[in-house]
Amino acid sequence: MSESPDNVREEPRTERTHVVTHGPAYLFGRPLGEILVESFGLPREKLEEGLAAQQEKGGRLGEVLVGLKAVSEEDVSRALGAQLDLEYLAFISVDDVDPELVKQVPINFAKQAKFIPLKRVGDFVAVAVADPLDTALLDHARMLLGCEVEPRVSRGSTIIDAINSVYDRSLNEAEQVVGEMEAQDLDAAEQVLEEAQDLLDSGDEAPIIRLVNSLLFRAAKERASDIHIEPMERDLAVRFRIDGVLHNIIKPPKRYQNSIISRVKIMAQLNIAEKRLPQDGRIKIKLAGRDIDIRVSTIPTVHGESIVMRLLDKSATLLDLAEIGMNPGILKEIDELIRRSHGIVLVTGPTGSGKTTTLYGALTRINTPEVKILTVEDPVEYQLKGINQMPINPKIGLTFASGLRSFLRQDPDIIMVGEIRDKETANIAIEASLTGHLVFSTVHTNDAAGAVTRLVEMGVEPFLVSSSLMAVMAQRLVRRVCMECREPHEPTDEELSKLGMSRDRFRALGGETTYRARGCPACGRAGYRGRTGIYELLIVDDDVRQLILKNVDSGTIKKKAMEKGMLTLLDDGALKVAQGQTTIAEVLSVTQEDL
């Protein structure tokens, strides 16, 4: 977020040239920092810290404060609007934007400048901008629109979302292409092609390319993590996984199955002639200015090849641990654990539960020039600046175990192993922790205590586990209830008992009522938008170590940890329900083993 520099320098600032290109000149109001302190709760010591960082490194004060997590981007935008006496837009609806004005502004310019025209008001056009002080931008806008403009302030992310919605003329293009396909030859729709058809020889090349491109664009726009292309007996199903749940998107005619699959395989540089064996590939594309890395997997099925594409947004900002749903107590303990000199911290949960995001968040917190961090992953999902990351390659013998063994000769301080799958990897990780390295890794178990017994089942001696393991954190992802359409719901005693709490305890957590998902255009009628984490942190203290040495079952370890104050996944989920972040049904769906 860009805004006016705070008046901490000795430059006189009495008046600025036109912020808008019509009407009287705007005068600077109070310093931005003072507005943030007085109206948005910024501690004055944080302001002083931000001013010092600004003087040392330069940049805008608001950007510095957002980087320090002292204020949010929204707070800075609101304060900037207050400073310049401009309207702040928390949300930009498609209905608020004149499509005729949009046609006059190229999408690349709009995204780069974080600018979108709204509507004509008299002789000028109201526009939403992230930086209303960028006079060069406003001059360009005036030239493109052919009239004077007046800015409204909004967050950059809000403007980008509006641009994606307004400029998306191809959102329904997939359905349009399918309609064209079906209209071309209705009689052929009943034919099931047995022989392979090369895409390069297909007369339907243009519609196929348009269809695949529109699916990729729509998946990225709707925040899908995976695209599933699944051949059935008489049709072809395309589904998106959004917030962990699969949604039906379109069903192209069966006769175009081979062409669609061949197009995807060509993009992933796979062998289109090989249909009997599974294949893995990768597609790198740019969508609306965002770098998207797509991992492609194909497998042969009875009715043809099934394809799954995993989308990774390379331009996405990695979330800090404070932003992924950890309550303050767990966050404080994790922050202490990841700053120790040696030991093992494990994160556990099923596939897709956010384990890698948590590990990346931890590494980002402790990534400084004074430490060397090495990671071995399968694959490297996000590239972290200042960290050496190595993907495994089993085809040439580069496994987690061999990579980890080589790492120990690289003089690291901190090591992250993508997953502990076998005894060899577990033993090397423990050896590394016992020789002065801090080790992070993941294990697939249902809860935190189960990770301890899983290591023993792999063949690791209990005394090695007890001496090296510092903590295990289990986690799940739950969908956030849509704030636009959620409806209050008075929880019944039965529902609260399923959460493992009484009504009095629920109220003690701050919950008077719960919410139910309803569905609206903002959330795609799902009732949920986005996800957050629920966590269970098991600290390996002296009492737990004694139990590990006795080789007891995971239930005994979990019971002891709960006696010492550990919150289970269900407990943390209940807290999220009390805070109005999610629903009872959503928490129960991911914590069945805790019931």
Salt bridges, closest charged atoms under 4 A:
GLU34 OE2 - ARG44 NH1 3.28
GLU38 OE1 - ARG30 NH1 2.45
GLU49 OE1 - LYS46 NZ 3.62
GLU74 OE2 - ARG78 NH2 3.09
GLU87 OE1 - ARG152 NE 3.07
GLU100 OE2 - LYS103 NZ 3.38
ASP139 OD1 - ARG142 NH2 3.89
GLU150 OE2 - HIS22 NE2 3.68
GLU150 OE1 - ARG152 NH1 2.48
GLU173 OE2 - ARG210 NE 3.03
GLU175 OE2 - ARG218 NH1 2.72
GLU180 OE1 - ARG210 NH1 3.26
GLU222 OE2 - ARG218 NE 2.95
ASP226 OD2 - ARG310 NE 2.59
GLU230 OE2 - HIS228 ND1 3.83
GLU230 OE1 - ARG239 NE 2.91
ASP235 OD2 - LYS251 NZ 3.82
ASP243 OD1 - ARG223 NH1 3.14
GLU274 OE2 - ARG276 NE 3.43
ASP291 OD1 - LYS286 NZ 2.93
ASP293 OD2 - ARG282 NH1 3.41
ASP293 OD2 - LYS314 NZ 3.77
GLU305 OE2 - LYS265 NZ 3.01
ASP313 OD2 - ARG290 NH2 2.88
ASP320 OD2 - ARG365 NH2 2.96
GLU323 OE2 - LYS69 NZ 3.19
ASP335 OD1 - ARG339 NH2 3.18
ASP335 OD1 - ARG365 NH1 2.95
ASP378 OD2 - ARG421 NH2 3.07
GLU419 OE1 - ARG421 NE 3.13
GLU419 OE2 - HIS444 NE2 3.53
GLU424 OE2 - ARG405 NH2 2.57
ASP447 OD2 - LYS558 NZ 3.62
GLU457 OE1 - ARG454 NE 3.71
GLU487 OE2 - ARG516 NE 3.78
GLU490 OE2 - ARG503 NH1 3.33
ASP493 OD1 - ARG503 NH2 2.90
GLU495 OE1 - HIS489 NE2 2.96
GLU512 OE1 - ARG507 NE 3.94
ASP541 OD2 - LYS564 NZ 2.71
ASP542 OD1 - ARG545 NH1 3.35
ASP543 OD2 - LYS564 NZ 2.77
GLU563 OE1 - LYS560 NZ 3.63
ASP571 OD1 - ARG505 NH2 3.93
ASP572 OD2 - LYS576 NZ 3.20
GLU586 OE1 - ARG479 NH2 3.17
GLU593 OE2 - ARG476 NH2 2.65
ASP594 OD1 - LYS558 NZ 3.27
